[in-house]
Amino acid sequence: MPSSIFHQDSFKHTSYSIMETSWGLSSYQWWRDGARGS
């Protein structure tokens, strides 16, 4: 397997992980703000 393809694959996986993490953090922030407001 060419290393360039592997690098592209792992980079894509990292991007997805970062997106999932930031989405989880922002939704947690929203949930915490809503819980505190009510």
Backbone as numpy.savetxt, mean C-alpha at the origin, in Angstrom:
# Nx Ny Nz CAx CAy CAz Cx Cy Cz
15.78 -16.99 -16.30 14.91 -15.79 -16.30 15.81 -14.54 -16.30
15.60 -13.64 -17.24 16.42 -12.41 -17.28 16.24 -11.59 -16.02
17.32 -11.01 -15.53 17.24 -10.25 -14.29 16.38 -9.00 -14.44
16.31 -8.45 -15.65 15.53 -7.23 -15.85 14.04 -7.51 -15.62
13.57 -8.67 -16.07 12.17 -9.01 -15.86 11.90 -9.22 -14.38
12.83 -9.89 -13.71 12.67 -10.13 -12.28 12.64 -8.80 -11.52
13.52 -7.88 -11.91 13.57 -6.58 -11.25 12.26 -5.84 -11.46
11.73 -5.89 -12.67 10.47 -5.22 -12.97 9.34 -5.81 -12.12
9.37 -7.15 -11.98 8.33 -7.83 -11.22 8.37 -7.43 -9.75
9.55 -7.45 -9.16 9.65 -7.12 -7.74 9.33 -5.65 -7.51
9.66 -4.80 -8.49 9.34 -3.38 -8.34 7.83 -3.19 -8.36
7.15 -3.92 -9.24 5.70 -3.83 -9.32 5.08 -4.30 -8.01
5.63 -5.39 -7.47 5.11 -5.94 -6.21 5.30 -4.93 -5.08
6.45 -4.26 -5.06 6.71 -3.26 -4.03 5.72 -2.10 -4.15
5.44 -1.69 -5.37 4.49 -0.59 -5.58 3.12 -0.96 -5.04
2.68 -2.19 -5.31 1.38 -2.63 -4.81 1.37 -2.64 -3.28
2.46 -3.11 -2.69 2.52 -3.16 -1.23 2.43 -1.76 -0.64
3.13 -0.81 -1.25 3.11 0.57 -0.76 1.70 1.15 -0.89
1.03 0.87 -2.02 -0.33 1.38 -2.22 -1.26 0.78 -1.18
-1.14 -0.53 -0.95 -2.01 -1.18 0.04 -1.77 -0.61 1.43
-0.51 -0.39 1.77 -0.18 0.13 3.09 -0.74 1.53 3.29
-0.55 2.41 2.30 -1.03 3.78 2.44 -2.56 3.81 2.46
-3.21 2.89 1.70 -4.67 2.85 1.72 -5.15 2.41 3.10
-4.47 1.41 3.67 -4.85 0.93 4.99 -4.67 2.01 6.05
-3.57 2.75 5.94 -3.30 3.80 6.93 -4.34 4.91 6.82
-4.67 5.32 5.60 -5.62 6.42 5.44 -7.02 6.00 5.87
-7.40 4.73 5.61 -8.72 4.30 6.04 -8.77 4.16 7.56
-7.65 3.76 8.17 -7.61 3.69 9.63 -7.74 5.08 10.22
-7.05 6.06 9.62 -7.12 7.44 10.08 -8.56 7.94 9.99
-9.24 7.61 8.88 -10.63 8.04 8.68 -11.54 7.40 9.73
-11.28 6.09 10.00 -12.11 5.39 10.98 -11.89 5.97 12.38
-10.64 6.29 12.70 -10.34 6.82 14.03 -10.97 8.21 14.19
-10.88 9.03 13.14 -11.48 10.37 13.22 -12.99 10.26 13.38
-13.61 9.34 12.65 -15.06 9.18 12.73 -15.48 8.67 14.11
-14.69 7.77 14.68 -15.02 7.22 16.00 -14.89 8.30 17.07
-13.89 9.15 16.90 -13.68 10.21 17.89 -14.77 11.28 17.76
-15.26 11.49 16.54 -16.25 12.54 16.32 -17.62 12.16 16.86
-17.97 10.87 16.88 -19.32 10.49 17.29 -19.44 10.32 18.80
